[in-house]
Amino acid sequence: MPPQKVVSLQEAADGIAERGCRLAFGGVTLYRRPMAFALNLLERFTRNGAPRDLTLLSFTSGIESDILIGAGMVERVRTCYFGLEAFGLAPHFTEAAGQGRIDIVEETEASLACGLRATLAGVGFMPSLAWIGTDLPRLRPDVRTVVDPYSGEELTAFPALHVDVAVIHALEADEDGNALIGGNWGVDRELALAADRVIVTAETVCPRLSQADIPGPAVDQVVAAPRGAWPTSWSDSPGRRIRSCAISWRTFAPTGRRSRPKTPPMCSSPIAWRCAPSTSATRFTPKVVCILVCLKSWFSTTSREASRLSSM
């Protein structure tokens, strides 16, 4: 009988090594991020100081990675983007990077894709025309060049990316590990095949799916995590409406003041309230929230500029 893959969120998170894990998060920017898993790691860290010295790898990194950096759990970051899109910079990452408290490995879409392809192919590097003629190799002395034996052309040799654990949030998964992740894949399917261990958190878990984006044999553990991507967005069922929840530090109550929100169902940590939208703020659509954020930023910039001119 095959091993049981469906486990609790706590059990899945406790499987992360106490030190030095190379951890990859699926999803793209503010869509389908494994927030419930990240918050569970944060709870574990506050209890016993582990896991720590993490290497975080994401195609794009967002709030799920930022909270772990803020807690001092991360040693190294590998991503081609780190931020909160329309909601601004990732505050903990920006501060840690500015103070030199984390190691940032410069990556681009090409280097991440080629690194994963090399791992999938079982070779040490993947050649590419990317980075040729740029200054990026000066920032990454570990990335070397090779000569194409057929054309004599110089190519960049991107080293294989090794991932200990990949955590991917799915719209739906079944008990065998097959998972649907919607139309915006990012590099989640490649991560699922390249990582040594794959954890899928899902909005719903059913006995059997009729189709899948990620095949069950690649998945080691499945976790039922309704609202597990909150406050990032997700599709609650394939082909239907998209839910989006704005991040609390960039949302506004109708009075114009920020209010302390309730802890969301999947965020049992008292620390996590900052990651949840306030009850009153959730009445705003994402478009309205973005407009409010832009207006706030514009008024702040205008006020600073007015103060500067008046002092001249």
Sine and cosine of phi, psi and omega as CSV:
sin_phi,cos_phi,sin_psi,cos_psi,sin_omega,cos_omega
0.00,0.00,0.76,-0.65,-0.01,-1.00
-0.90,0.43,0.48,-0.88,-0.01,-1.00
-0.90,0.44,0.51,-0.86,0.02,-1.00
-0.95,0.30,0.84,-0.54,-0.05,-1.00
-1.00,-0.06,-0.41,0.91,-0.04,-1.00
-0.97,0.22,0.88,-0.47,-0.02,-1.00
-0.75,-0.67,0.13,-0.99,0.06,-1.00
-0.99,0.17,0.32,-0.95,0.04,-1.00
-0.88,0.48,-0.65,0.76,0.01,-1.00
-0.88,0.47,-0.70,0.72,-0.02,-1.00
-0.90,0.44,-0.65,0.76,0.01,-1.00
-0.91,0.41,-0.70,0.71,-0.03,-1.00
-0.93,0.37,-0.55,0.84,0.00,-1.00
-0.93,0.36,-0.24,0.97,0.02,-1.00
-0.98,0.18,-0.12,0.99,0.05,-1.00
-0.96,0.29,0.76,-0.65,-0.03,-1.00
-0.84,0.54,0.52,-0.85,-0.08,-1.00
-0.92,0.40,-0.42,0.91,-0.06,-1.00
-0.52,-0.86,0.70,-0.71,0.18,-0.98
0.98,0.21,0.33,0.94,-0.01,-1.00
-0.94,0.34,0.69,-0.73,0.13,-0.99
-1.00,-0.03,0.98,-0.17,-0.18,-0.98
-0.95,-0.33,0.80,-0.61,0.02,-1.00
-0.93,-0.37,0.69,-0.73,0.06,-1.00
-0.94,-0.33,0.73,-0.68,0.07,-1.00
-0.99,0.11,-0.09,-1.00,-0.05,-1.00
1.00,-0.03,0.09,-1.00,-0.04,-1.00
-0.70,-0.72,0.83,-0.56,0.01,-1.00
0.70,0.71,-0.96,-0.26,-0.03,-1.00
-0.94,-0.33,0.50,0.86,0.00,-1.00
-0.81,-0.58,0.79,-0.61,0.12,-0.99
0.84,0.54,0.68,0.73,0.04,-1.00
-1.00,0.05,0.63,-0.78,-0.04,-1.00
-0.98,0.22,0.92,0.38,-0.09,-1.00
-0.92,0.40,-0.66,0.75,-0.02,-1.00
-0.87,0.50,-0.65,0.76,0.01,-1.00
-0.92,0.39,-0.71,0.71,-0.01,-1.00
-0.88,0.47,-0.65,0.76,0.01,-1.00
-0.93,0.37,-0.54,0.84,0.06,-1.00
-0.93,0.38,-0.62,0.78,0.10,-0.99
-0.88,0.47,-0.64,0.77,0.01,-1.00
-0.89,0.46,-0.67,0.74,0.05,-1.00
-0.88,0.48,-0.70,0.71,0.00,-1.00
-0.88,0.48,-0.65,0.76,0.00,-1.00
-0.90,0.43,-0.64,0.77,0.01,-1.00
-0.93,0.37,-0.42,0.91,0.00,-1.00
-0.99,0.16,-0.74,0.68,-0.15,-0.99
-0.73,-0.68,0.16,0.99,0.07,-1.00
0.97,0.26,0.29,0.96,0.03,-1.00
-0.64,-0.77,0.51,-0.86,0.06,1.00
-0.98,0.19,0.37,-0.93,0.01,-1.00
-0.60,-0.80,0.14,-0.99,-0.02,-1.00
0.81,0.58,0.65,0.76,-0.02,-1.00
-0.96,0.28,0.54,-0.84,0.26,-0.97
-0.96,-0.26,0.91,-0.41,-0.03,-1.00
-0.99,-0.11,0.77,-0.64,0.03,-1.00
-0.82,-0.57,0.80,-0.60,0.06,-1.00
-0.53,-0.85,0.50,-0.86,0.13,-0.99
-0.87,0.49,-0.75,0.66,0.20,-0.98
-0.72,-0.70,0.65,-0.76,-0.04,-1.00
-0.95,-0.30,0.55,-0.84,-0.03,-1.00
-0.62,-0.78,-0.62,-0.79,-0.11,-0.99
-0.89,0.45,-0.55,0.83,-0.03,-1.00
-0.88,0.47,-0.55,0.83,0.04,-1.00
-1.00,0.07,-0.55,0.84,-0.06,-1.00
-0.90,0.44,-0.63,0.77,-0.02,-1.00
-0.93,0.37,-0.52,0.86,0.03,-1.00
-0.96,0.29,-0.58,0.81,0.09,-1.00
-0.91,0.42,-0.67,0.74,0.01,-1.00
-0.87,0.49,-0.49,0.87,0.00,-1.00
-1.00,0.10,-0.09,1.00,-0.01,-1.00
0.99,0.16,0.42,0.91,-0.06,-1.00
-1.00,-0.05,-0.18,0.98,-0.20,-0.98
-0.93,-0.37,0.71,-0.70,0.07,-1.00
-0.98,-0.19,-0.59,0.81,-0.14,-0.99
-0.60,-0.80,0.56,-0.83,0.01,-1.00
-0.80,-0.60,0.72,-0.69,0.08,-1.00
-0.77,-0.64,0.95,-0.30,-0.02,-1.00
-0.29,-0.96,0.37,-0.93,0.05,-1.00
-0.99,-0.10,-0.07,1.00,0.04,-1.00
-0.38,-0.93,0.65,-0.76,0.07,-1.00
-0.65,-0.76,0.94,-0.34,-0.01,-1.00
0.02,-1.00,-0.11,-0.99,-0.06,-1.00
-0.87,-0.49,0.47,0.88,0.04,-1.00
0.80,0.59,-0.82,-0.57,-0.08,-1.00
-0.91,0.42,-0.26,0.97,-0.04,-1.00
-1.00,-0.01,0.07,1.00,0.15,-0.99
0.97,-0.24,-0.31,-0.95,-0.01,-1.00
-0.96,0.29,0.39,-0.92,0.14,-0.99
-0.99,0.14,0.94,-0.34,-0.22,-0.98
-0.89,0.45,-0.70,0.71,-0.05,-1.00
-0.93,0.36,-0.66,0.75,0.04,-1.00
-0.89,0.46,-0.71,0.70,-0.02,-1.00
-0.87,0.50,-0.68,0.73,0.00,-1.00
-0.92,0.38,-0.72,0.69,-0.04,-1.00
-0.91,0.42,-0.63,0.78,0.02,-1.00
-0.91,0.40,-0.67,0.74,0.00,-1.00
-0.91,0.42,-0.52,0.85,-0.01,-1.00
-1.00,-0.06,-0.03,1.00,0.03,-1.00
0.95,0.30,0.44,0.90,-0.04,-1.00
-1.00,0.06,-0.16,0.99,0.05,-1.00
-0.74,-0.67,0.46,-0.89,0.04,-1.00
-1.00,-0.02,0.84,-0.55,-0.01,-1.00
-0.95,-0.30,0.90,-0.45,0.06,-1.00
-1.00,-0.03,0.91,-0.42,-0.05,-1.00
-0.90,0.43,0.81,-0.58,0.02,-1.00
-0.73,-0.69,0.37,-0.93,0.18,-0.98
-0.77,-0.64,0.11,-0.99,0.05,-1.00
-0.83,0.55,-0.64,0.76,-0.04,-1.00
-0.92,0.39,-0.69,0.72,-0.04,-1.00
-0.92,0.40,-0.62,0.79,0.04,-1.00
-0.92,0.38,-0.71,0.70,-0.02,-1.00
-0.90,0.44,-0.70,0.72,-0.01,-1.00
-0.93,0.37,-0.61,0.79,0.04,-1.00
-0.88,0.47,-0.66,0.75,0.04,-1.00
-0.93,0.36,-0.63,0.78,0.02,-1.00
-0.90,0.45,-0.61,0.79,0.04,-1.00
-0.89,0.45,-0.67,0.74,0.04,-1.00
-0.89,0.46,-0.70,0.72,0.00,-1.00
-0.90,0.43,-0.55,0.84,-0.01,-1.00
-0.99,0.13,-0.18,0.98,0.00,-1.00
0.96,0.28,0.47,0.88,0.02,-1.00
-0.88,-0.48,0.24,-0.97,-0.09,-1.00
-0.98,0.19,-0.33,0.94,0.00,-1.00
-0.41,-0.91,0.25,-0.97,0.07,-1.00
-0.79,-0.61,0.85,-0.52,-0.01,-1.00
-0.97,0.26,0.49,-0.87,-0.02,-1.00
-0.33,-0.95,0.38,-0.93,0.11,-0.99
-0.99,0.14,-0.18,0.98,-0.01,-1.00
-0.87,0.49,0.54,-0.84,0.05,-1.00
0.97,0.24,-0.22,0.98,0.03,-1.00
-0.91,0.42,0.79,-0.62,-0.01,-1.00
1.00,0.09,0.14,0.99,0.03,-1.00
-0.91,-0.41,0.11,-0.99,0.05,-1.00
-1.00,-0.01,0.01,1.00,-0.06,-1.00
-0.86,0.52,-0.62,0.78,0.04,-1.00
-0.86,0.51,-0.41,0.91,0.06,-1.00
-0.93,0.37,-0.49,0.87,0.05,-1.00
-0.99,0.10,-0.30,0.95,-0.01,-1.00
-0.78,-0.63,0.98,0.21,-0.02,-1.00
-0.90,0.44,-0.27,0.96,0.03,-1.00
-0.97,0.25,-0.28,0.96,0.03,-1.00
-1.00,0.00,0.89,-0.47,-0.08,-1.00
-0.94,-0.33,0.01,-1.00,0.04,-1.00
-0.88,-0.48,0.42,-0.91,0.07,-1.00
-0.75,-0.67,0.28,-0.96,0.04,-1.00
-0.96,-0.26,0.81,-0.59,0.06,-1.00
-0.88,0.48,0.88,-0.48,-0.07,-1.00
-0.93,0.38,-0.23,0.97,-0.03,-1.00
-0.99,-0.13,-0.64,0.77,-0.05,-1.00
-0.96,-0.29,-0.28,0.96,-0.06,-1.00
0.98,0.20,0.09,1.00,-0.03,-1.00
-0.98,0.21,0.60,-0.80,0.05,-1.00
-0.98,0.19,0.73,-0.69,-0.02,-1.00
-0.77,-0.64,0.49,-0.87,0.10,-0.99
-0.99,0.16,0.73,-0.68,0.01,-1.00
-0.96,-0.27,1.00,-0.09,-0.02,-1.00
-0.98,0.20,0.81,-0.59,-0.03,-1.00
-0.93,0.36,0.47,-0.88,0.02,-1.00
-0.89,0.46,0.60,-0.80,0.04,-1.00
-0.99,-0.10,0.82,-0.58,-0.01,-1.00
-0.95,-0.30,0.81,-0.59,-0.05,-1.00
-0.85,-0.52,0.80,-0.60,0.05,-1.00
-0.97,0.25,-0.77,0.64,-0.06,-1.00
-0.68,-0.73,0.74,-0.68,0.13,-0.99
-0.91,-0.42,0.74,-0.67,0.02,-1.00
-0.89,-0.46,0.86,-0.51,-0.09,-1.00
-0.81,-0.58,0.78,-0.63,0.07,-1.00
-1.00,-0.05,0.79,-0.61,-0.06,-1.00
-0.92,-0.39,0.37,-0.93,0.08,-1.00
-0.96,0.28,-0.59,0.81,-0.01,-1.00
-0.39,-0.92,0.59,-0.81,0.05,-1.00
-0.62,-0.79,0.33,-0.94,0.09,-1.00
-0.92,-0.39,0.04,-1.00,-0.11,-0.99
-0.93,0.37,-0.28,0.96,0.04,-1.00
-1.00,0.00,-0.09,1.00,0.03,-1.00
0.98,-0.18,-0.12,0.99,0.09,-1.00
-0.90,0.45,0.65,-0.76,-0.12,-0.99
-0.64,-0.77,0.59,-0.81,0.14,-0.99
-0.97,-0.25,0.77,-0.64,-0.02,-1.00
-0.86,-0.50,0.15,0.99,0.05,-1.00
0.99,0.11,-0.17,-0.98,-0.10,-0.99
-0.99,0.13,-0.36,0.93,-0.04,-1.00
-0.99,-0.12,1.00,-0.02,-0.15,-0.99
-0.99,0.16,-0.53,0.85,-0.19,-0.98
0.88,0.47,-0.77,-0.63,0.11,-0.99
-0.89,-0.46,0.44,0.90,-0.09,-1.00
-0.89,0.46,-0.63,0.78,-0.01,-1.00
-0.92,0.39,-0.61,0.79,0.06,-1.00
-0.93,0.37,-0.65,0.76,0.04,-1.00
-0.86,0.50,-0.65,0.76,-0.03,-1.00
-0.89,0.45,-0.48,0.88,-0.01,-1.00
-1.00,-0.04,-0.39,0.92,-0.08,-1.00
-1.00,-0.04,-0.47,0.88,-0.10,-1.00
-0.97,0.25,0.50,-0.87,0.05,-1.00
-0.93,0.37,-0.55,0.84,0.00,-1.00
-0.64,-0.77,0.69,-0.73,-0.07,-1.00
-0.83,-0.56,0.79,-0.61,0.07,-1.00
-0.90,-0.43,0.80,-0.60,0.06,-1.00
-0.93,-0.37,0.87,-0.48,0.18,-0.98
-0.99,-0.13,0.65,-0.76,-0.13,-0.99
-0.69,-0.73,0.54,-0.84,0.08,-1.00
-0.86,0.51,-0.68,0.74,0.07,-1.00
-0.65,-0.76,0.50,-0.86,0.08,-1.00
-0.85,-0.52,0.83,-0.56,-0.03,-1.00
-0.90,-0.45,0.22,-0.97,0.01,-1.00
-0.88,0.47,-0.66,0.76,-0.06,-1.00
-0.39,-0.92,0.72,-0.69,0.08,-1.00
-1.00,-0.08,0.51,-0.86,0.04,-1.00
-1.00,0.04,-0.31,0.95,0.05,-1.00
-0.50,-0.87,0.34,-0.94,-0.07,-1.00
-0.44,-0.90,0.51,-0.86,0.13,-0.99
-1.00,-0.02,-0.53,0.85,0.04,-1.00
-0.89,-0.45,0.81,-0.58,-0.05,-1.00
-0.97,0.24,0.61,-0.79,-0.04,-1.00
-0.83,0.56,-0.64,0.77,-0.01,-1.00
-0.87,0.50,-0.36,0.93,0.01,-1.00
-0.99,0.14,-0.24,0.97,-0.13,-0.99
-0.98,-0.19,0.72,-0.69,0.00,-1.00
-1.00,-0.10,-0.61,0.79,-0.04,-1.00
-0.65,-0.76,0.58,-0.81,0.04,-1.00
-0.84,-0.54,0.74,-0.67,-0.03,-1.00
-0.83,-0.56,0.80,-0.61,0.13,-0.99
-0.98,0.22,0.91,-0.41,-0.07,-1.00
-0.68,-0.73,0.96,0.26,0.06,-1.00
-0.87,0.49,0.70,-0.72,-0.08,-1.00
0.88,0.48,0.45,0.89,-0.07,-1.00
-0.96,0.29,-0.18,0.98,0.06,-1.00
-0.99,-0.14,-0.17,0.98,-0.07,-1.00
-0.87,0.50,0.72,-0.70,0.23,0.97
-1.00,-0.05,0.22,0.98,0.13,-0.99
-0.99,0.15,0.14,-0.99,-0.14,-0.99
-1.00,0.00,0.33,-0.95,0.06,-1.00
-0.33,-0.94,0.26,-0.97,0.08,-1.00
-0.98,-0.20,0.85,-0.52,-0.10,-0.99
-0.97,0.24,-0.20,0.98,0.18,-0.98
-0.34,-0.94,0.61,-0.79,-0.09,-1.00
-0.83,0.57,0.75,-0.66,0.08,-1.00
0.99,0.16,-0.01,1.00,0.00,-1.00
-0.95,-0.31,-0.36,-0.93,-0.19,-0.98
-0.95,0.30,0.44,-0.90,0.02,-1.00
-0.99,-0.16,0.77,-0.63,0.10,-1.00
-0.99,-0.10,0.66,-0.75,0.08,-1.00
-0.72,-0.69,0.71,-0.70,0.06,-1.00
-0.86,-0.52,0.80,-0.60,-0.03,-1.00
-0.97,0.22,0.50,-0.86,-0.01,-1.00
-0.97,0.25,0.69,-0.73,-0.23,-0.97
-0.88,0.48,-0.59,0.81,-0.07,-1.00
-0.95,0.31,-0.11,0.99,0.03,-1.00
-0.85,-0.52,0.24,0.97,0.05,-1.00
-0.94,-0.34,0.24,-0.97,-0.10,-0.99
-0.72,-0.69,0.67,-0.74,0.14,-0.99
-0.97,0.24,0.29,-0.96,-0.02,-1.00
-0.84,0.54,-0.42,0.91,0.00,-1.00
-0.98,0.21,-0.16,0.99,-0.06,-1.00
1.00,-0.03,-0.03,1.00,0.01,-1.00
-0.95,-0.31,0.51,-0.86,0.09,-1.00
-0.98,0.22,0.63,-0.77,0.01,-1.00
-0.83,-0.56,0.49,-0.87,-0.05,-1.00
-0.96,0.27,0.89,-0.46,-0.04,-1.00
-0.99,0.12,0.24,-0.97,0.10,-0.99
-0.98,0.20,0.44,-0.90,0.04,-1.00
-0.94,0.34,0.77,-0.64,0.01,-1.00
-0.92,0.40,0.33,-0.95,-0.10,-1.00
-0.82,0.57,-0.64,0.77,-0.07,-1.00
-1.00,0.04,0.02,1.00,-0.06,-1.00
-0.90,-0.43,0.99,0.11,-0.08,-1.00
-0.98,0.21,-0.27,0.96,-0.04,-1.00
-0.95,0.31,0.70,-0.72,0.08,-1.00
-0.90,0.43,-0.34,0.94,0.03,-1.00
-0.94,0.34,-0.45,0.89,-0.22,-0.98
-0.98,0.22,-0.07,1.00,-0.05,-1.00
-0.88,0.48,-0.46,0.89,-0.01,-1.00
-0.93,0.37,-0.28,0.96,-0.03,-1.00
-0.99,-0.10,0.08,1.00,-0.06,-1.00
-0.93,-0.37,0.58,-0.82,0.04,-1.00
-0.97,0.25,0.56,-0.83,0.05,-1.00
-0.93,0.37,0.44,-0.90,-0.05,-1.00
-0.86,0.51,-0.67,0.74,-0.01,-1.00
-0.94,0.33,-0.54,0.84,-0.07,-1.00
-0.95,0.31,-0.41,0.91,-0.05,-1.00
-0.94,0.34,-0.14,0.99,0.07,-1.00
-0.97,0.26,-0.29,0.96,0.06,-1.00
-0.98,0.21,0.62,-0.78,0.15,-0.99
-0.97,0.22,0.38,-0.93,0.03,-1.00
-0.82,0.57,-0.58,0.82,0.00,-1.00
-0.90,0.43,-0.68,0.74,0.01,-1.00
-0.91,0.42,-0.66,0.75,0.01,-1.00
-0.87,0.50,-0.70,0.72,0.02,-1.00
-0.87,0.49,-0.64,0.77,0.02,-1.00
-0.89,0.45,-0.68,0.74,0.00,-1.00
-0.90,0.43,-0.66,0.75,0.02,-1.00
-0.88,0.48,-0.72,0.70,0.00,-1.00
-0.89,0.45,-0.65,0.76,0.02,-1.00
-0.90,0.44,-0.68,0.74,0.01,-1.00
-0.88,0.47,-0.71,0.71,0.01,-1.00
-0.88,0.47,-0.67,0.74,-0.02,-1.00
-0.91,0.42,-0.70,0.72,0.00,-1.00
-0.91,0.42,-0.62,0.78,0.02,-1.00
-0.89,0.45,-0.71,0.71,0.01,-1.00
-0.90,0.44,-0.68,0.73,0.01,-1.00
-0.89,0.46,-0.66,0.75,0.00,-1.00
-0.90,0.43,-0.68,0.73,0.01,-1.00
-0.90,0.44,-0.66,0.76,-0.01,-1.00
-0.92,0.40,-0.63,0.78,0.02,-1.00
-0.90,0.43,-0.64,0.77,0.02,-1.00
-0.91,0.41,-0.63,0.78,0.01,-1.00
-0.91,0.42,-0.69,0.73,-0.02,-1.00
-0.92,0.38,-0.61,0.79,-0.04,-1.00
-0.93,0.36,-0.40,0.92,-0.01,-1.00
-1.00,0.04,-0.10,1.00,-0.01,-1.00
-0.97,0.23,0.00,0.00,0.00,0.00
